[in-house]
């Protein structure tokens, strides 16, 4: 989707924006590098008598559900319609769902088996594509997790029903090709893979584990990001470009890549790294160069990334105290707390308009 151009110029315009942000007085209000205001949408979950799906708009929280639920991804159309993918409880199991402008639609059809939606892509024609997973009972009477996607609520199964699989990301091209990234069990380990129009391509055929977390296309180039386990059983952040593996972090004890966005010729990937004998740190990589976002003596993780011009927004969570995380995003490396004080929260997706 095209980004809105913002042409507010000069010190007078900047002063007006600063006054507006002061009047709003919310931690999530942001200015871009040219001093222009940006609307920052972050989705996730917050503990309110149990975890519930929520949306933060410039730091102001809106609960999406009054039952146990989560919000995992967001897409905002050029016309301003807001689509959020997630899951919510029916009292027995979690069911995949999405919210359009705050109104929920349940797409998980089995009321007795859990299903989850992890990613969303809304096309210019208004078609709603959601990637996720559902538990099914196969012909051997075994319960397995199966990768799938929904188009306007209609289910398409992707994974082999004989083994576990999961879908974590989806990208729909302008000509209608559907790319879904995730992983599947191959009999001994889980392997990163993606499906193009239902046909699977395995990205890693080693004897070690690997997972795909996000996918994006640039023309005919297919970028998939995730995590793999090397021969030393060390988990490493990586991406695959047209199936060719690129390891992002070889120095850390553990690292992982969660999300990708392209800006011009630049590749931005969000994730985390953990140096030996240290905590996890939220970070992102720009064309392979690592930028650590948080170096405090507590864990932090980056889950999503977005661009607005030259500005880099990374959403995730940070541990405030033992077993107590709060939702954050980082704007050009500066942290912004959006979770309410005194309540656990996590941020899973971000869009900037």
N, C-alpha and C positions, 0 to 999 in steps of 0.2 A: 504494500500500500504506500502511496505517496505521502510524504510528510508535509505538513503545513509549513509554508514559509513564514518566518517571523522577521519583520523588517523594522522593528522599533529601534530608533537610533538616537544617539546623543545623550548628553547628561540629563536633559530634562526627562527624556523617556525612561532612562535608567532610574531616576529618582522616583518617578511614578510607580514603576514596578517594585522598587524597594519599599515604598509606602504601602502598596497593596499587600506585599508579603508580611509586613509588620502588622497590618490590620488583621490579616488572616491568623497570624501567630500560630502556625502549625509547623511542626518539625519537618514535615514532608514538602513544604513549599520550596521550589528550586528555581534558580536562575541559570540559564545556559551561559556559555563562555562569552557571549556578547551582551549579557545583562538582560536577556529576554526571559519572560516567564514561560515555564513548561508545566503541563499537567502530567503528573506522575501517577500511574495506576499500578498498584501492587496487590497481588492476591496471595492468600495463604490461609492460615488457621490461627485461632487464638483460643486460649482456655477461658471459656465462659460457662461454668458448670459443665465441664467437659469441652473438648476441642470442637470448634465450629468454624465453618468456612466464612471467610470475611474478605472484604475489599477495602484497601486504603486508597483514597483519592487525595493526593497532596497531603497525606498523613492523617486524614480524617477517616475513621473506621466506619464501615457499614457491615453489619452481620447479614450474611446471605441465607442463613438457615437457623432454625431454633432447635435442631436435633443434631446428633453427632455427625460431623461432616468435614470435608476438606475441599479447598479450592486449589487447583494445581497449575492452571495455565489460563492465559487471558489473550483475547484478540479484540481490538477496537477498530471498527470500520471507519472509513472516511466520513460517513454520514453520522458518526457518533454512537452507533449501536454497540453495546458492550456484551461480549460473549465470554463466559467463564466456565471452564471445564473442571469437574471434580466428582465427588462421590458423597452420598449421604445415606444414613441408616434408615431402613424401613421398620426398625424395631427388632429385626432379626439379623439381617446382613446389610453390608454396604452395597449400594447400587450406583452404577455410573449415571451421571447426570450432567446437565449444563444449565447455566442461568443466562437468560437474555434480558438485559436491563433489569435484573433483579428477580425475574420470574423463572422458576425452576421447571425443567423438563427432565423426567427420568427416562433414560434410554436403556438401562440394564433391565432386560425383560424377565429374568428369572428372579422371582421374589424369595427364593430359598437358597440361592447360591450367589456369592459376592461377585461384583464386577466393579471395575475402576476405569475412570477416564483420566488420562495423563497429559494430553496435548490437544490443541484445537487450532484449526485453520479455517477461516471463513473467506470464501472466494468473493470476487467482485460481483458475481451473479447472486450472491446471498446463500449459497450452499454451505452448510455447516458440516465440516469433517472433524471427527474426534477419534483419536487413537487411544487404545487402552487394552484391557485384558478382562477375561471373564473365566470363572470356574465352570467346567462342564464335566459331565459323566460320559466317558467314551464307550466304545463298543465292548471293551474288556471290563466294564463296570468300575473303572478307575476314575478318580477325580483328578483332573489336570487343569493347570492354568493355561489359557489359550489366548494368544495375541489376536487382536481384532481391531476393526475401526467401524465407525458408524457414519453414514452420510445421511443427513437430515433424519436421523433416528433409525435408519435401516442398517442392520448389522451385516458385516462381511467378516467371516472368520479367516485368519491368516495362518496361524500355526498348525502344525501337524497335531491331530487330536491324540496321538499316542504318547507325546512328550510335552513337558512344560515349555511355554514360550510366553513372551510379554512384549507389548508395544509401548514405547515411551515417547515417541515423537512422530509428527506427521507434517508433510509439506506437499501442497498441491500446486502444480505448475499452471501457467496460463492456458496451456492446451489441454489441461485435464488429467495429466499423469499424476498418479497418487503414490507418493513415497512414504513409507512407514519404517521407522528404525526401532530396533529393540534387540532381543536375544532369543535363542532357543536352545533347548537341551539336545545334545547330539548323541546321547547314549553314555557319555562319560563325564563331560563338562558342558557348561553353558558357553555358547559362542555368540559374539556380536554379529548382527546381520541387519539387512534391510529388505523390504519387499517393494518392488515396483509393479504396480497394478496387479498385486497378488503373487508375483513370482519372486521367490526368495533368493538373495545373494548372501552367502556367508563371507564375512570380512576377515575372519581369523580361523584357520584350520589347525592350529597348534593343539597340543595336549593340555594347554592351560586355559583358565577362564578368561572371558572377555565380555564386555557389555557395551551396548550402544545406547546413548542417552538423548541425542539430538541430531537433527538432520536439516540441511539446507542446500539449495542448488544455486549455482551461478552459471547461467546458460546450460551447457551440457555437463558441467563439473558437479560432482556429487560429493559433498562434505558430510561426514558422519563423525561425531565426537563421542568419546566414552572412556573406557578404562580396560586395561589388560593386565594380565599377570605374566611376568617374565620368567625366565628359567630359574631365577633365584627365589621365585614365589613372592616377588615384590610387585605390588600393584602400582601401575603407572598411568597417568593421564596421557591420552593420545587422541589422534584423529586419523581418519582414513580419507584420502582424496582419490576418488575414482578407484577405490579398493586398495590403494597403496598406503601402508601404515606409516605414520609419523609420530614418534614418541615425543611428548612435550617436556617431560620432567624425568631425568635420569638420576638426579642427585638426591631427591627426597626419599625418606623411608617409604612413604606412600603418597600417592596423588590421584586425583580423579578429575575428569572433565564432564561438565553437566550441560552446557548450553553454548550455542554458537550464533554469531551474527556477523554479517559482512558489511563493510563500509568502504565503497570504492574498491581499491585493490588490497584493502586490509582485512585480515581475518582476526576476529576477537573471539576468544573462548574463555568461558567462566568455569571455575571449579575450586579445587582446594589442594593444598599440599601439606605434608607433615614431615618436617625434618626429623632425623633420628633423635629419640629421647626428648621430643618436644610435643607441642600441641598442634592440632589442625589449624591451618590459616586459610581464610578466604583469599582467592587470588584470581587474576585473569592473565591470559597470554595474548599479546599483540604480535602477530606474525612470528610466534614462537618465543618471544621474549616475555619472561614472567614478571608480573607486577603483584607483589603481595599487598593486600588491602588491610590486613589486620595482623599486628605482631604482638598483641597482648598475651599474657600468660593464661589464656583461656581459649577454648575451641571456637572456631568460626568457619562457616561454610558458605560458598556462593552457589546459588541454584539457577539463576537466570541472568540474562544480560540484554541490554537494549542501547541503541544509539539515538542521539538527537543532534544532528550536525556533528560537531567535533566532541560532543560530550558523551562520556561513557557512564552508563548506569548499570550497577550490578546489585542484584537482590539476593538476600539470603538470611542467615541467622547467626547470632553470636551468643555464646554462653556468658551469662552475667554472674551466675554462681552455680554451684554444683547442681546438675540436672535442672537448670533453669535457663532456657534459651529465650531470646526475644528477636523479633523481626527487625531487620535493618535493610537499608540499601546504601550503597556507596556511590557518590557522584564525583567523578574524576578523583577517586581515592579518598574523599572526605565522607566519613560515616554519618548516616542520618538514622536515628532511632524512630521507628514508626509503631512498634508494638507498645501497648499501654503499659505503664509502670505497674508492677505488681502482678502481671499476668504472663504466663508462658505464651509464646507466639513464634511462628515461623513464616517466612516469605518464600513463595515458590515460583512466582511469575511476575514479570514486569513489562509494561508498555508505556512509552512516553509519547505524548502528542503535543 
